Amino acid sequence: MPTYPYRCKKCNKKFETTMTISEHESRRVRCPKCKSTAVTQRISGFFAQTSNKS
């Protein structure tokens, strides 16, 4: 599942949340500190983990 980084506009807390792509498109994200929905998604790098094949 992807992890999405956010920043709260109200209290300025940076946090990450893990959710499916369909949840990300339909769900309103809340700040874990102040419970505000005034959050913006931060830009992050892409990380992919693959299995090691011998």
C-alpha positions in Angstrom: 0.0 0.0 0.0 1.3 3.5 -0.8 2.3 5.9 2.0 1.2 9.6 1.4 3.0 12.5 3.2 0.9 15.5 4.4 1.3 18.7 6.2 -1.4 20.3 8.3 -2.1 24.0 7.5 -3.5 24.7 10.9 -0.8 23.3 13.3 2.0 22.8 10.7 2.5 19.1 11.7 4.0 16.8 9.1 2.7 13.3 9.0 2.3 10.3 6.7 -0.7 8.0 6.2 -0.9 4.6 4.5 -4.0 3.9 2.4 -5.1 2.3 -0.9 -5.2 4.4 -4.0 -9.1 4.3 -4.0 -9.1 5.5 -0.4 -6.7 8.3 -1.3 -9.1 9.5 -4.0 -12.2 9.5 -1.9 -11.2 9.9 1.8 -10.7 13.2 3.6 -7.5 13.1 5.5 -7.4 14.5 9.1 -4.4 15.7 11.0 -3.5 13.3 13.9 -2.6 16.2 16.2 -5.4 18.7 15.8 -8.0 16.7 13.8 -8.2 19.4 11.2 -9.1 18.5 7.6 -7.0 21.5 6.3 -4.1 19.4 5.1 -2.0 19.5 1.9 -0.2 16.6 0.4 3.6 17.1 0.4 5.9 16.1 -2.5 7.9 13.0 -1.9 10.2 10.7 -3.7 9.1 7.4 -5.1 10.4 4.2 -3.5 9.8 0.7 -4.9 10.9 -2.4 -3.2 11.4 -5.6 -5.3 12.1 -9.1 -4.3 15.6 -10.5 -4.7 15.7 -13.3 -7.2 18.7 -15.7 -7.2 
